[in-house]
Amino acid sequence: MIYLVMEGSFEIFLLTESAAKRRQKIQTAVKEFIRRVAPAKYHELLIPDFELGCKVGCYFQYSLYSSN
């Protein structure tokens, strides 16, 4: 399953106009999710200031729900 998901998302890393549009759409969704779920005091730390694909992604969304 993981392989299927990763292979399906590979095309967003191509250097094409359509891939850039998809990356932007994903980036917008991620930023909106963080703003909706995380406390405002953490937004500056959690919201990436780089384009999707520039750094290794971290799947931290569940930690946003943690009280620690």
NORSUL-V671887 format. One line per field, one symbol per residue. burial: I if it has 16 or more other C-alpha atoms within 10 Angstrom, else O. A space follows every 50 residues. Layout:
burial->???
//
This chain:
burial->OOOOOOOOOOOIOOOOOOOIOOIOOOIOOOOOOIIOOIOOOOOOOOIOOO OIOOOOOOOOOOOOOOOO
//
